[in-house]
Amino acid sequence: MPVWLWFVSACAAVMVAYFTVPLGNASNLLYTTVSAMTTLALAVGVVKRRPAAWSAWVMIALGQASYTFADGLYYLLQSVSGEIPYPGPPDVFYLLAYPLLAAGLVVLVRRRTPLWQSATLIDATVVGTAATLLWWVYVLHPISTAAAGSSLENLISVAYPVLDILIFVVALRLMLGAGTRNTAYYLIIGSLGLMLVADTVYAVANFADTWMEHTWVDGVWLASYALLGAAGLHPSMRRLDEKATVPAPDATSSRVAVLAVASLVGPVVLFIEHLRGRDGDVPALAVGCAVMFLLVLLRMAGVLATTRIEATTDALTRVYSRRFFSESLRVELERANRSHGTVGLILIDVDHFKQINDTYGHPAGDRVLVELARRLRAISRPGDILARIGGEEFAMVLPSADAARAVSLAERVRRFVSATPFLLGDPKMLSVTVSVGVAVSPGDGVEDTELIRAADQALYAAKRGGRNRVVASTAATPPTPVGPVPAPRTAAAAA
């Protein structure tokens, strides 16, 4: 049986003993034992698994160690004096555990998603704002207004639920962001969820003066410890910090449902409190509702912007799509017809691309297309429209370009592509060439279909003429192949 399952089994056995032995120092020692075992498990996991994000796990382990020390100190003072001052020394270490745990989680989040993800951040803020409203109305506000102790007592009483909110927001960012979702991920998320449930029940019961030790809430805390220790021991903890290879889901149905529920929290709570005759929280609820409303609008604006970009951008090369090319060419031709201007069109096709895929594999072919798009972007002028219109075929729309300008740019493209080999994967290099066809409006037509047909015929003429060359249509100058055809650099390039 794996070591992490042994650990969970040992924690379960201690938990059973905790609830079956008589109340007193023995049960207190068992409770502290589970907490100490979790600290030890996290330390062993760091040493044995050697994760890249070792600092994150060290901070999480230090947070758990702070919990353990606070538990031990609490029970020690209880056994010695029978009464524990509040706030007392254990509270210092209980409170210290929260920022240590949050810091470790933040390191994991930043390593998993190093780039700024505004959509994920907005989602986490919306849900976090809804949770904060619930905490404020039913936990924080009652505690802050009804507390009759000293200022320090009131501050400590409020600090616990505030720090719970901090952990909740960081956990939300971890859950909603991209990254590996392995066993260690689910174990640590489960641990955080149980901890927040137990902390919330404790805060409410403590405020209502109904808190009792040795109840099911202690079992929830102990289960939280056990899951955290299991996450530290599980082999997948080494990969928990791996950088996400794909972006976080943008606007799935489940995310939209979560945002909808979170947005309704404020109005529902406001209505419930009104029915109860308690309108003192109206300002806070109004501000919270306004914040969530603006955040949801911002999120929807982001979704629309993303949809617009995806509709006009090729997913692989990140240049414009065929649909955008067709619309842009039509618009530029209409503008040129009104102003008696010119529009150039260049079609670029990778020579023997099928052989590249067959010889080196489709991932290598994708790398060729991505690098080709990068080179075409680098050589195009501001205002030119670069698009991928087929598998290995690209197009450049050149507003206000005459025949000489279009042919000159086409030759520069051909030379720039063939000048430097493409990296297929360390250390594989391959010389890649392209065939280019050029057409110019109005000489080759004033309609988009006419101009595309002329450029396409010129492209096929370049293919038939031996490839790695530029051919201009009859309306462009010169009408013959342009530029010498260099010898291929490798046998693969000649294929």
C-alpha positions as CSV (number, residue, x, y, z in Angstrom):
1,M,0.0,0.0,0.0
2,P,1.4,3.5,-0.9
3,V,2.8,5.5,2.0
4,W,0.2,8.2,1.6
5,L,-2.6,5.6,2.1
6,W,-0.8,4.3,5.2
7,F,-0.7,7.8,6.5
8,V,-4.4,8.3,5.9
9,S,-5.2,5.0,7.6
10,A,-3.0,5.9,10.6
11,C,-4.8,9.3,10.9
12,A,-8.2,7.5,10.7
13,A,-7.2,5.2,13.5
14,V,-6.1,8.0,15.7
15,M,-9.3,9.9,14.9
16,V,-11.4,6.9,16.0
17,A,-9.4,6.7,19.2
18,Y,-9.9,10.4,19.8
19,F,-13.7,10.0,19.7
20,T,-13.8,6.8,21.8
21,V,-11.4,7.5,24.6
22,P,-12.7,9.5,27.6
23,L,-12.4,13.3,27.6
24,G,-9.3,14.6,29.1
25,N,-5.6,14.8,28.4
26,A,-5.5,11.5,26.5
27,S,-7.9,12.7,23.8
28,N,-6.2,16.1,23.6
29,L,-2.9,14.3,23.0
30,L,-4.5,12.3,20.2
31,Y,-5.7,15.4,18.5
32,T,-2.3,17.0,18.6
33,T,-0.8,13.8,17.3
34,V,-2.7,14.0,14.0
35,S,-1.7,17.6,13.6
36,A,2.0,16.7,14.3
37,M,1.8,13.7,11.9
38,T,0.6,16.0,9.2
39,T,3.5,18.4,9.7
40,L,5.9,15.4,9.6
41,A,4.2,14.1,6.4
42,L,4.7,17.4,4.7
43,A,8.3,17.6,5.7
44,V,8.9,14.0,4.5
45,G,7.2,14.7,1.2
46,V,9.5,17.7,0.5
47,V,12.6,15.7,1.2
48,K,11.5,12.5,-0.6
49,R,9.7,13.9,-3.6
50,R,11.9,17.0,-4.1
51,P,9.3,19.2,-5.8
52,A,10.5,22.1,-7.9
53,A,8.2,24.4,-5.8
54,W,9.8,23.2,-2.6
55,S,9.4,26.7,-1.0
56,A,5.6,26.4,-1.4
57,W,5.5,23.1,0.4
58,V,7.9,24.3,3.1
59,M,5.6,27.3,3.8
60,I,2.6,25.0,4.0
61,A,4.5,22.7,6.3
62,L,5.4,25.7,8.5
63,G,1.8,26.7,8.6
64,Q,0.8,23.3,9.8
65,A,3.6,23.3,12.3
66,S,2.2,26.5,13.7
67,Y,-1.2,24.8,14.0
68,T,0.5,21.9,15.8
69,F,2.4,24.1,18.2
70,A,-0.8,26.1,18.9
71,D,-2.8,23.0,19.6
72,G,-0.1,21.6,21.9
73,L,0.2,24.9,23.8
74,Y,-3.6,25.2,24.1
75,Y,-3.9,21.8,25.7
76,L,-0.8,22.3,27.9
77,L,-2.3,25.5,29.3
78,Q,-5.6,23.8,29.7
79,S,-4.1,20.9,31.7
80,V,-2.0,23.2,33.9
81,S,-4.4,26.1,34.7
82,G,-7.7,24.7,33.6
83,E,-8.6,28.0,32.0
84,I,-7.0,29.6,28.9
85,P,-7.0,33.4,28.5
86,Y,-8.5,34.8,25.4
87,P,-6.7,36.0,23.5
88,G,-3.8,34.0,24.6
89,P,-0.4,32.6,23.4
90,P,-2.1,29.9,21.3
91,D,-3.9,32.5,19.2
92,V,-0.6,33.9,18.0
93,F,0.4,30.6,16.4
94,Y,-3.1,29.9,15.2
95,L,-3.2,33.2,13.3
96,L,0.3,32.8,12.0
97,A,-0.6,29.6,10.3
98,Y,-3.0,31.3,7.9
99,P,-0.6,33.7,6.1
100,L,2.0,30.9,5.9
101,L,-0.6,28.6,4.3
102,A,-1.8,31.3,1.9
103,A,1.8,32.2,0.9
104,G,2.5,28.6,0.0
105,L,-0.7,28.4,-2.1
106,V,0.1,31.6,-3.9
107,V,3.5,30.2,-4.9
108,L,1.8,27.1,-6.3
109,V,-0.7,29.3,-8.2
110,R,2.0,31.6,-9.7
111,R,4.1,28.6,-10.8
112,R,1.1,26.8,-12.4
113,T,-0.2,30.0,-14.2
114,P,2.8,32.4,-14.5
115,L,1.0,34.6,-17.0
116,W,-1.7,37.2,-16.0
117,Q,-5.1,35.6,-16.4
118,S,-7.7,38.3,-16.0
119,A,-10.7,36.1,-16.7
120,T,-9.7,33.7,-13.9
121,L,-9.0,36.5,-11.5
122,I,-12.4,38.1,-12.2
123,D,-14.2,34.8,-11.7
124,A,-12.4,34.3,-8.3
125,T,-13.2,37.9,-7.3
126,V,-16.9,37.5,-8.1
127,V,-17.2,34.3,-6.1
128,G,-15.0,35.7,-3.4
129,T,-17.1,38.8,-3.1
130,A,-20.3,36.7,-2.8
131,A,-18.6,34.6,0.0
132,T,-17.4,37.8,1.7
133,L,-21.0,39.1,1.8
134,L,-22.1,35.9,3.5
135,W,-19.3,36.0,6.0
136,W,-19.9,39.7,6.7
137,V,-23.7,39.3,7.3
138,Y,-23.7,36.1,9.3
139,V,-20.2,36.1,10.9
140,L,-18.1,39.2,10.8
141,H,-20.8,41.9,11.4
142,P,-22.5,40.0,14.3
143,I,-19.1,39.4,16.0
144,S,-17.9,43.0,15.5
145,T,-21.1,44.6,16.8
146,A,-22.0,42.2,19.6
147,A,-18.5,41.7,21.1
148,A,-18.4,43.1,24.6
149,G,-14.7,42.4,25.4
150,S,-11.6,44.5,25.0
151,S,-10.5,45.9,21.7
152,L,-7.8,43.2,21.4
153,E,-10.4,40.4,22.0
154,N,-12.7,41.9,19.4
155,L,-9.8,42.2,16.9
156,I,-8.8,38.6,17.4
157,S,-12.4,37.4,17.1
158,V,-12.7,39.2,13.8
159,A,-9.2,38.2,12.6
160,Y,-10.1,34.5,12.3
161,P,-13.0,34.8,9.8
162,V,-11.1,37.5,7.9
163,L,-8.1,35.1,7.4
164,D,-10.5,32.4,6.4
165,I,-11.7,34.6,3.6
166,L,-8.0,35.1,2.6
167,I,-7.6,31.3,2.3
168,F,-10.9,31.0,0.5
169,V,-9.9,33.5,-2.2
170,V,-6.5,31.9,-2.8
171,A,-8.1,28.5,-2.9
172,L,-10.6,29.9,-5.5
173,R,-7.7,31.1,-7.6
174,L,-6.1,27.7,-7.5
175,M,-9.4,26.0,-8.4
176,L,-10.4,28.3,-11.2
177,G,-7.0,28.6,-12.8
178,A,-5.3,26.3,-15.3
179,G,-2.8,23.7,-14.3
180,T,-2.5,20.0,-13.5
181,R,-5.4,18.5,-11.6
182,N,-3.9,15.3,-10.2
183,T,-4.4,13.5,-6.9
184,A,-2.4,15.9,-4.8
185,Y,-4.4,18.8,-6.2
186,Y,-7.7,17.2,-5.2
187,L,-6.3,16.2,-1.8
188,I,-5.2,19.8,-1.0
189,I,-8.5,21.3,-2.3
190,G,-10.4,18.9,-0.1
191,S,-8.3,19.8,2.9
192,L,-8.9,23.5,2.4
193,G,-12.6,22.9,2.0
194,L,-12.9,21.0,5.2
195,M,-10.8,23.5,7.1
196,L,-13.0,26.4,6.0
197,V,-16.2,24.5,6.9
198,A,-14.9,23.7,10.4
199,D,-13.5,27.3,10.9
200,T,-16.9,28.8,9.9
201,V,-18.9,26.5,12.2
202,Y,-16.5,27.3,15.1
203,A,-16.8,31.1,14.5
204,V,-20.6,31.0,14.5
205,A,-20.8,28.7,17.5
206,N,-18.2,30.7,19.4
207,F,-20.1,33.9,18.8
208,A,-23.4,32.2,19.9
209,D,-21.5,30.9,23.0
210,T,-22.5,27.3,22.0
211,W,-19.1,26.0,21.2
212,M,-18.2,22.6,22.7
213,E,-15.0,20.6,22.3
214,H,-14.9,17.0,21.2
215,T,-17.7,17.3,18.6
216,W,-17.9,16.5,14.9
217,V,-16.2,19.8,14.1
218,D,-13.0,18.4,15.6
219,G,-13.4,15.4,13.3
220,V,-13.6,17.8,10.3
221,W,-10.4,19.6,11.3
222,L,-8.6,16.3,11.8
223,A,-9.8,15.1,8.3
224,S,-8.5,18.3,6.9
225,Y,-5.1,17.6,8.5
226,A,-5.1,14.1,7.1
227,L,-5.9,15.1,3.5
228,L,-3.2,17.8,3.7
229,G,-0.6,15.3,4.9
230,A,-1.6,12.8,2.2
231,A,-1.2,15.6,-0.5
232,G,2.3,16.1,0.7
233,L,3.2,12.4,0.6
234,H,1.5,11.6,-2.7
235,P,3.9,11.2,-5.7
236,S,1.9,13.6,-7.8
237,M,2.8,16.5,-5.5
238,R,6.0,16.9,-7.5
239,R,3.9,17.9,-10.6
240,L,1.4,20.1,-8.8
241,D,3.4,23.2,-9.7
242,E,3.8,22.4,-13.4
243,K,3.1,25.3,-15.7
244,A,-0.2,25.0,-17.5
245,T,0.1,24.0,-21.1
246,V,-3.3,25.2,-22.0
247,P,-5.2,28.3,-20.9
248,A,-7.9,28.1,-18.2
249,P,-11.4,27.4,-19.5
250,D,-12.9,30.7,-20.5
251,A,-16.7,30.6,-20.3
252,T,-17.9,27.0,-19.9
253,S,-21.5,26.3,-18.8
254,S,-20.3,25.4,-15.3
255,R,-18.4,28.6,-14.9
256,V,-21.4,30.7,-16.1
257,A,-23.6,28.8,-13.6
258,V,-21.2,29.5,-10.7
259,L,-21.0,33.2,-11.7
260,A,-24.8,33.4,-11.9
261,V,-25.3,31.8,-8.4
262,A,-22.6,34.1,-6.9
263,S,-24.2,37.2,-8.5
264,L,-27.6,36.3,-6.9
265,V,-26.1,35.9,-3.4
266,G,-26.3,39.6,-2.6
267,P,-30.0,40.2,-3.7
268,V,-31.1,36.9,-2.0
269,V,-29.4,37.8,1.3
270,L,-30.8,41.3,1.1
271,F,-34.3,40.0,0.7
272,I,-33.9,37.5,3.6
273,E,-32.5,40.1,5.9
274,H,-35.4,42.4,5.0
275,L,-37.9,39.7,5.9
276,R,-36.2,39.3,9.2
277,G,-36.4,43.0,9.8
278,R,-32.6,43.5,9.8
279,D,-31.7,46.2,7.4
280,G,-28.5,47.2,9.0
281,D,-26.4,45.4,6.3
282,V,-28.0,47.2,3.4
283,P,-25.0,49.4,2.6
284,A,-22.5,46.5,2.6
285,L,-24.9,44.4,0.5
286,A,-25.5,47.2,-2.0
287,V,-21.8,47.8,-2.4
288,G,-21.2,44.1,-2.8
289,C,-24.0,43.8,-5.4
290,A,-22.6,46.7,-7.4
291,V,-19.1,45.3,-7.3
292,M,-20.3,41.9,-8.6
293,F,-22.5,43.5,-11.2
294,L,-19.5,45.5,-12.6
295,L,-17.2,42.4,-12.4
296,V,-19.7,40.3,-14.4
297,L,-20.0,43.0,-17.0
298,L,-16.3,43.1,-17.3
299,R,-16.2,39.4,-17.5
300,M,-18.8,39.3,-20.3
301,A,-16.9,42.1,-22.2
302,G,-13.8,39.9,-21.9
303,V,-15.7,36.9,-23.3
304,L,-17.0,38.9,-26.2
305,A,-13.4,40.2,-26.9
306,T,-12.0,36.7,-26.7
307,T,-14.8,35.4,-29.0
308,R,-14.0,38.1,-31.5
309,I,-10.3,37.4,-31.5
310,E,-10.9,33.6,-31.8
311,A,-13.2,34.2,-34.8
312,T,-10.7,36.3,-36.7
313,T,-7.4,34.5,-35.6
314,D,-5.9,31.2,-36.7
315,A,-5.5,29.0,-33.6
316,L,-2.1,27.7,-34.5
317,T,-0.2,30.5,-36.0
318,R,-2.0,33.4,-34.4
319,V,-2.3,35.3,-37.7
320,Y,-5.6,36.3,-39.2
321,S,-8.0,33.6,-40.3
322,R,-9.4,32.9,-43.8
323,R,-12.7,34.5,-42.9
324,F,-11.0,37.7,-41.8
325,F,-8.8,37.7,-44.9
326,S,-11.9,37.4,-47.2
327,E,-13.7,40.2,-45.5
328,S,-10.6,42.5,-45.4
329,L,-9.8,41.9,-49.0
330,R,-13.3,42.8,-50.0
331,V,-13.2,46.0,-47.9
332,E,-9.8,47.0,-49.3
333,L,-10.9,46.4,-52.9
334,E,-14.1,48.5,-52.4
335,R,-12.0,51.3,-50.9
336,A,-9.5,51.1,-53.7
337,N,-12.2,51.2,-56.4
338,R,-13.7,54.3,-54.8
339,S,-10.4,56.1,-54.7
340,H,-8.9,54.7,-57.9
341,G,-6.1,53.1,-55.8
342,T,-4.4,49.7,-55.9
343,V,-4.4,46.6,-53.8
344,G,-1.7,43.9,-53.9
345,L,-2.2,40.2,-53.0
346,I,0.5,37.7,-52.3
347,L,-0.2,34.0,-51.9
348,I,2.6,31.9,-50.1
349,D,2.7,28.1,-50.1
350,V,5.3,25.9,-48.3
351,D,7.1,23.7,-50.8
352,H,6.7,19.9,-50.2
353,F,4.9,20.5,-46.9
354,K,3.3,17.0,-47.0
355,Q,6.8,15.4,-47.1
356,I,7.8,17.4,-44.0
357,N,4.8,16.0,-42.2
358,D,5.4,12.5,-43.4
359,T,9.2,12.6,-42.6
360,Y,9.2,14.5,-39.3
361,G,5.7,14.2,-38.1
362,H,2.8,16.7,-37.8
363,P,4.2,18.5,-34.7
364,A,7.3,19.4,-36.7
365,G,5.0,20.6,-39.5
366,D,3.1,22.8,-37.0
367,R,6.4,24.3,-35.8
368,V,7.3,25.1,-39.5
369,L,3.9,26.9,-39.9
370,V,4.3,28.8,-36.6
371,E,7.9,29.9,-37.5
372,L,6.8,30.9,-41.1
373,A,4.0,33.0,-39.7
374,R,6.5,34.7,-37.4
375,R,8.9,35.5,-40.3
376,L,6.0,36.8,-42.4
377,R,4.9,39.1,-39.6
378,A,8.4,40.4,-39.2
379,I,8.8,41.3,-42.9
380,S,5.3,42.8,-43.5
381,R,4.7,46.5,-43.3
382,P,2.2,48.2,-40.9
383,G,-1.2,48.0,-42.5
384,D,-0.6,44.8,-44.4
385,I,-3.0,41.9,-43.6
386,L,-1.4,38.5,-43.0
387,A,-3.7,35.5,-42.8
388,R,-3.5,31.7,-43.0
389,I,-6.0,30.6,-45.6
390,G,-5.2,26.9,-45.9
391,G,-3.2,24.1,-44.4
392,E,0.2,25.5,-45.5
393,E,-0.9,28.5,-47.5
394,F,-0.7,32.1,-46.3
395,A,-1.9,35.3,-47.9
396,M,-0.9,38.9,-47.6
397,V,-3.2,41.8,-48.5
398,L,-1.2,44.9,-49.4
399,P,-3.4,48.1,-49.3
400,S,-2.2,50.8,-51.7
401,A,0.6,48.6,-53.1
402,D,1.3,48.8,-56.8
403,A,2.8,45.9,-58.9
404,A,6.4,46.9,-58.2
405,R,5.9,47.1,-54.4
406,A,4.0,43.8,-54.4
407,V,6.6,41.9,-56.4
408,S,9.5,43.4,-54.4
409,L,7.9,42.3,-51.1
410,A,7.1,38.8,-52.5
411,E,10.8,38.4,-53.4
412,R,11.9,39.6,-49.9
413,V,9.5,37.0,-48.4
414,R,11.0,34.2,-50.5
415,R,14.6,35.1,-49.6
416,F,13.8,35.7,-45.9
417,V,12.2,32.3,-45.5
418,S,14.9,30.3,-47.3
419,A,17.8,32.2,-45.7
420,T,17.7,30.5,-42.3
421,P,16.8,26.9,-41.6
422,F,13.8,26.1,-39.4
423,L,14.2,24.5,-36.0
424,L,12.1,21.3,-35.9
425,G,13.3,20.3,-32.5
426,D,16.7,20.3,-30.9
427,P,18.9,19.6,-32.8
428,K,16.9,19.1,-36.0
429,M,17.2,21.9,-38.5
430,L,15.5,22.0,-41.9
431,S,15.8,24.4,-44.8
432,V,12.3,25.4,-45.9
433,T,11.3,27.2,-49.1
434,V,8.1,28.8,-50.4
435,S,6.5,29.4,-53.7
436,V,4.8,32.8,-54.1
437,G,2.2,34.2,-56.4
438,V,1.4,37.9,-56.9
439,A,-1.6,39.7,-58.3
440,V,-2.6,43.4,-58.2
441,S,-5.9,45.2,-58.5
442,P,-7.3,46.8,-60.7
443,G,-5.1,45.1,-63.4
444,D,-6.0,41.6,-62.3
445,G,-9.6,42.5,-61.4
446,V,-11.6,44.6,-59.1
447,E,-13.5,41.8,-57.4
448,D,-12.0,39.6,-54.7
449,T,-12.7,36.4,-56.6
450,E,-10.9,37.8,-59.6
451,L,-7.8,38.9,-57.7
452,I,-7.6,35.6,-55.7
453,R,-7.9,33.6,-59.0
454,A,-5.1,35.6,-60.6
455,A,-2.8,35.2,-57.6
456,D,-3.6,31.5,-57.3
457,Q,-2.7,30.9,-61.0
458,A,0.6,32.7,-60.5
459,L,1.3,30.5,-57.4
460,Y,0.7,27.3,-59.4
461,A,3.0,28.6,-62.1
462,A,5.7,29.1,-59.4
463,K,5.1,25.5,-58.3
464,R,5.3,24.1,-61.9
465,G,8.4,26.2,-62.6
466,G,10.5,24.5,-59.9
467,R,9.3,26.0,-56.6
468,N,11.2,28.4,-54.4
469,R,10.4,31.3,-56.7
470,V,8.0,34.2,-57.2
471,V,5.7,34.4,-60.1
472,A,3.6,37.5,-60.8
473,S,0.4,37.7,-62.7
474,T,0.2,39.1,-66.2
475,A,-1.0,42.5,-64.8
476,A,2.0,42.7,-62.4
477,T,5.6,43.5,-63.4
478,P,7.7,41.7,-64.2
479,P,5.4,38.9,-65.5
480,T,8.2,36.3,-65.4
481,P,9.6,34.4,-62.5
482,V,11.6,36.7,-60.2
483,G,14.9,35.9,-58.5
484,P,17.3,33.0,-58.8
485,V,16.5,29.6,-57.3
486,P,19.2,28.7,-54.8
487,A,20.3,25.1,-54.3
488,P,18.6,23.4,-51.4
489,R,20.6,23.3,-48.1
490,T,19.7,19.7,-47.2
491,A,18.3,16.7,-48.9
492,A,15.1,17.1,-46.9
493,A,14.7,20.6,-48.3
494,A,15.1,19.3,-51.9
495,A,12.3,16.8,-51.3
